Amino acid sequence: MLLPSSFRVLRDINMDFLKRPPIPEDAVQYQLFLVHPDPSDAEAHERVLQQILQNILAEIAPLLVQYIWQLQPFNLRYHPEKGDVPAHLGGVTQFGDNVEDEWFIVYLLKHITRTFSDVAAVVYDNDGQFLLIEAAEHLPKWLDPDSSENRVFLFRGELHILPNRTRSGEVGWPRNSVPAVGQALEVLHSHSGSCLAKQPIRSALARRLDGYPDKIQQNFHRAHCYVPAGIAVVLSRRPDLIAPAVSAFYLRDPVDLQACRTFRKFPPDTRVLTSLKFTRCLYAQLQQQSFVPDRRSGFTLPARSHPQYRAHELGMKLAHGFEILCSKSGQSSSEKEASVSSNPLWRGFLDSLRKNGYFKSELEGSVRYKDLMTSAESFFRQCVTSTHRPDIQNPGQEVMNVLEDASYSLEELKNQEAHLPPEDSDAWLDISPQELERLLEERGGRGVSDGTRKTPQPDEELQEEEAGYSLIAVTKGMKNFINATSSHEGAEIPRSCLAEPFSFDPDAVTSALDRLLGSNDDELDSDDFEDDDDEKGNDVNDDEEVQNGESQEQTDAEALDNLRKYMDEMDQELQSTNIGKSFTQNNRASNKADASKSSSSATRSELVEEEIQPLDVDLNLVSNLLESLASQAGLAGPASNLLQSLGIHIPPDADQS
């Protein structure tokens, strides 16, 4: 998908110019502001934000307690006023290789702003306003990376953009200046209807978030693994700890593997078969890496033909990740984390959970109640406590703490192997060319709105589909692309002529004809419309102007003739070369050339002139594009990429010769 030129260069923007600290490449930053705060009482403002923070955490806790983050969780904390940025709630999350974490945070922010109508959210990453990048095909021309600063908000569950104010009295903000956050929030609060983004922009964002919150479960993958009993117990209580273990194995180095020569924490002779929950990203990272364990480690794998080979391989890799984590645990076992009950925010958070029905009428002290309480404590520790004490972010120590507090029976774990739920199919790892094409088209914004290209067409419709392709559309699309607007930032893909109303600018047509015919401004400055008396009094001047005009016309005509002669001579020289022979002339030119070849040698000079005929530009364009497509052998290349970006689809080459 080719984005408009103004947003293709977002990655190259200097974040210092945007007055923001640099953000890591794999991180997203978010802020929550009160749209109409009371600036007179800072303490009251802080109390309101702290209460909103408790309510927000209780609202989103059911969505997050079972979520597995790639690197860092969604977290919020209070930020006091600094400069022209008012006090707010904010946080930063590193999502690593799993970009779905970033979009899940966008969904959370939309959910928060829909539930709390007096809160507006701002979200950006190292690309800047990545929400606008998603809807780049539908943005107004005036909106670019420079003019979008402090203009884009999520408010009441929808995307809002401060409009461009061109005249005094209009709603919005001038594009050539950046509003302060407080000023932007005031405009948003007073004129929220005018700031609501256009429907195509909101629809593009909604398509990207389609499927949430059900998509959370769809991104999980359950697999059977042979792991040491300690790992099985840890993950049964803290499923989220599988993410740092996979990352530790995925990013291992030779120094890390030294700890895996002898497994002291998780001996391989205690392995049991268990069902583990991954995210699809974590499972792909673990599955796709080839790794042979050290012979001294005690891990041995069965033959590849063994039905449980994959379970043994996944468990072996995961055990290495956990052993690496625990080897990096710098904290001693006596230095345990403080209980969440000692945090002043915990009591309010727990009360909000009860009001929202989080415990689902479970009796206090029951097994299910304890599991929900453990998940709530883990969520609170990740989203609140860790933001105030970053020094406790030690997943290896968390593994050791869980392992020390847990008691288990190896025999009981082995008995559970016969009652495991079935594992999920990993067929989603293999994508067919047709599925890849469909995904690319959806990401490019084509074939989504009407649903015509969401599913592959059956075989009996292939002939009808190929018959619908038009070579005329190829030539028309290329001509539109050549005539489209371009600048030093790149060329913009022209939108469909059917979607644009027809317009005729007579002044532009006249100007173009003047440039084409070589006329000048002096020829347009005549006195034909003045009074006759004035013309009689200026006969001498008129005669001189006429003579000068005629002389200029004669000079221009001679220059044009010389240029035509030069071009004709160049055409004659190129006609006999490989370049000239590579072009296809129209039928009329070919017929005339054949008739001339049969004439006598006395008309040889006429033959040369008749052979130089205008080319069939459309025919040459199509034939060259088809030849380029054939040379790509079905792979990506310049011709197919250009045609796809123009919305032109060419059927696969059925001629294998």
C-alpha angles and dihedrals in degrees: 000000000000113000124208110279095249092061098037089075097051092110090060096055116117107240090207088065088055089054093239131118113252116271122214115256093248099043137092125206125204137182133192118207133184105242093214109025127172105245093187096071114043094177093053089048090054092049091051092050092047090052090048089050091056092047092048093051091049091048096052098034094095089056096047108037092081097033120114114213122206097224115338132015129236106274137177132193137164118272118193123224114287123180111314092341110097123219111287147151115263149151147173126233127192108213099181113193095345106087089177087077088063094051092044087058089052089053090049091052091050089049092048094049091047092052096041104043095186093061127085123193133212121195131179142149135198089296090058118227097016090171088068091048088059090055097034094127091063103041122117116254095247093059111090135144092278097048095042095070111123091354104097121079140161104227129169090352096304138092114259127191123188105239124235111264109213099166135036112269096029123122117255138035132290112263094226093065134053116232120223115249091251092050092048092050090051091054090046092051095046099041107023092147093056091046095053108117119245118271096252090054093049091044091055090053092045091053090055091051094041112134100030131163091019088050089071091072092041090060091058123092124196118207137171115244136179103225135158112275093248092059091048090054094045093051093046088061100031110026090171091069090074089078098063090043093055090045091051091054094041093052097037124142132193091269091056092051091058088076089055096061089087117020103219098164100039112024113200094226089074095060118144132178112251140160114249131190119227133171112244090249093053092046092051091049091051097041100046097053120093113219136165115201123230113264090231092058094075094233115130126177127214122234116293089246091060112111091229096046094109092049091051093047095048091047092049092052093045091050089054090052094052092046090052090049094052092045088060094051103120095178119090118236091250092062099076128171117266116256117264089234089072090062111097090221095056098078094052091044092051092049090052090051091054092049091052092051095246094151092051096221092302115159114253109254096026121127093250092047091052091050091051090047092050090050091048092050091049091049092048091048092052099041101036115014096044091054091058096041111033090170091076093061093114111131092183091059091046088056091051092048092052091045093052093049094047127085121195143166118231091207092053091051091052090051090056091061091084092056101049119134115247116272123244124257115254094206087120087076089069114065120189120222090250092052091047090051091051092050092049091050091050091049088048091055096245126124094011107096097056096031093228095129102037094099129037114259118246121257094254090062097051095092092049089048094052090047089059093062113103125202087200088066088056094056093040092049093049092049090050090050093050091049094045125109117276137169141168087291093061142270122302120224108241117241120236114288088223091062094051122074115239114258132181123200109191093189091055092048092049091048091050092050091049091054091045095049094043098239121157137212093257092066091057094053099083131146096223093120097050126099120283091241091058091049092053091049091052102042093123093051091046091052091051092049091049091050091048091048093049090047091050092048090050091050091049091048092051091049091049092049091050090050091050092049090050091051092047092052091049090050090051092051093048094045094079095043129086090258092058093045091051091069124081117225125208122267094258092057092048093050092050091048091052091050092049093052090059093053126093125279089251090076094050092119091055090051092061092050093047093048091059098079130154112274124241095246096186093050093049092046094052095043093049092048092049091048090051091049091050091051090055089065092215094310128117116280143149096277096049093042092052094047092046091051089052090053093248117138121199120193118241117273107266093183105090093180 
